Amino acid sequence: MSEKTVVVGMSGGVDSSVAAALLQRQGYRVIGVMMSLWSEQGREKVNRCCTPDSMRLAKRVASILDIPFYTLDVREPFYNQIVSYFIQGYQSGITPNPCVQCNRQIRWGALLNFALSLGADYLATGHYARIVTDELGVFHLYRAKDHSKDQSYVLHMLTQSDLARTIFPLGDLTKSEVRQLANEFQLPVAQRAESQDLCFLGGEDYRSFLMRHLDELPPSGAIVDTHGRYLGQHQGLPFYTIGQRKGLGISGGKPFYVVAKDLENNLLVVGSKEDTRKKTFTVTQVNWIGGNPSVSTLELTVKVRYLSPFLAAKLRIQEDGSCQVELSEPYWDITPGQAAVFYQGERCLGGGTIQIVLS
Amino acid sequence: MMNRNNRIYLDYAATTPLADEVVEAMLPYFQKEFGNPSSLHRFGQRAEGALEEARMTIAAHLNCSDEEIVFTSGGTESDNLALRGCAFARREQVGANHLLITAVEHHAVSHTAEQLARHFGFEVEILEVDSQGLVSPEIVQNHIRPNTALVSVIYANNEIGSINPISEIGKICRERGVPFHTDAVQATAYLSLDVEALNVDLLSLGAHKFYGPKGIGALYVRKGIPLLPCQTGGGQEWGLRSGTPNIPYIVGMSTALKFVQKNQANWTTSLAHLRDWLIEQVLKRIPQSRLTGHPTQRLPNLASFVFKGVHSQKLIALLDAEGFACSSGSACKTGNPSPSEVLLAMGIEPELALSSLRVTLGRDTKLEHLESFVDCLIEKVVQLRG
């Protein structure tokens, strides 16, 4: 058997670096590729994913492993497909999840295509998740062995053809094992801190970013309570997210939370913490990793945010492919635009975008 | 290369022979790994890997981050880049127009400062040194000004080996917000180059003083210190020094620095021991001889003297004819009959300053070399005094 070639999406971080080293040890011909993502002019040095510093670290790792290393300039597609989506999402009242979008359109889009054009058989990343093939040859996505690091949530959009060409070398490892391996492989990355920020915000609050990038400033409007009583003025709906408490600028006895955004009437609806707890919502653009379910009703668990717990739910698949989710217990801050990801046990069935929160 | 044809090399401050491992490390980069580190292909990637590894080795030795290392063509270029680059950038940024240097700087610093004064309108102030060639922190404190663009003080002087209190001077500069440069070219083989402990912002290195090749050096530039590039072009070396990096020599320099790390502790004791023996013998056995520089706060491998009534150019020729290679002071001044400015600054009369002799030891120097050298020196001094 001739040796297989794998392109590793590198970031200079410990995970992708160890992924590359492990694949090399397993006998693959490894090529490192780092993407230049979009950064606002003048803020290139604070981008979480592709600062000149991380680029140099990634190159350093490639040099230590003595593997080829290339950069892939995706600044334009990243801006057009991810940053624009982010800005338009807020403009249209949702809280977008650009990381999911980036995985769909950039990593398993531009990067995978580039890997294939380099003659690679596979694309590997440092994500924590597992791919399992069943007896029929169907690929399934499973949670990582290290549950605290599991990233299946942001991978729920992967298709059969994506998974057939994907390797997640870290799926069976814990983070501490990965750090230890980085030391063993003598990779100069083991000490780097982690961050959950959006890469192109570079640690900045998203509101300041929006201020600079919205075509026109969104109109201010009324803040009302759940009974429609006027409480004050908001600065434009894009600057608020569901569940937000701080920065509302209204005073009252008990704290107010953003419960909903009424785009039609430009109203920001606030209420008690309890008012943000919801049970039912719809999910659209649903991807079923192992194929569409044969039944229209499913009992499963769902994650409504990257860090939310697994919530027990009943799911009804509508004729148009969208789903209605009913949680067993109401949960806080279910936010349109975020992903709802479905699980049965360790297996990630797929997921979609939260569309409307009903009750 | 000492002792070849019975020659004994006692001029390690002028230059040093390459260590075997240095030559060996360099060789692949002339032919096999010849790529340009800026190229995107594998040839370039391999060269870039070597470049960055060398940079990391040097950064680790200086206790700085690798982005703070700029490769140059040697100590002289490093000094030029530090002075010119910082002077112009500071003038542009804050209008600073005053340069503070000392009377014991290498010409790479003093002549650069002189040009900045003569042709570019900077005011250059030259700090006095004491009779042992040392710069005091107090004098820096008293002369530093709000409009000082840069202070430059040599770490260890190349003619007399006196070691300046760099850390204390650096502290003063830091307090006053003025960038501080030191020429560490002679110091590298023997003294700590920890830029944090030294409180320096710019530090010059030259490889050939520590068993590396000629034609390669580096400048440490602390993050945030403004520097205008002196050589513009393709933007290599963080845009501070354009030109395709000299990979084989850079690899040679980092290998030489590793060689220093391995041997420094040993050299520092053994050479200081030989140096002290030499100084004691010379002062004891040659009348009207005098040690120049500080008796103890000096480089472990450097002994420097003046001999009343002896012309040093003649003395060096006579010694060389007997197989002993040493120098009058700075190797860069060979053929220059005027007395050393460094010696004059220490208060040595011009005539006596013309009788200087610098003996510098290195890794191959043995006691028996020095024994025969001292005998020969005595004979030649007597002969020249006639």
Contacts between the chains, C-beta under 8 A, distances in Angstrom:
chain1	res1	chain2	res2	distance
A	53	B	67	7.9
A	56	B	52	7.2
A	59	B	45	7.8
A	59	B	48	6.8
A	59	B	49	7.7
A	59	B	52	7.1
A	60	B	49	7.8
A	60	B	52	6.0
A	60	B	56	8.0
A	62	B	45	7.2
A	62	B	49	7.9
A	63	B	45	7.0
A	63	B	46	7.9
A	63	B	48	7.1
A	63	B	49	3.1
A	63	B	52	6.7
A	63	B	53	7.1
A	64	B	49	7.9
A	66	B	49	7.8
A	68	B	42	5.8
A	68	B	45	6.6
A	69	B	45	5.9
A	70	B	40	7.0
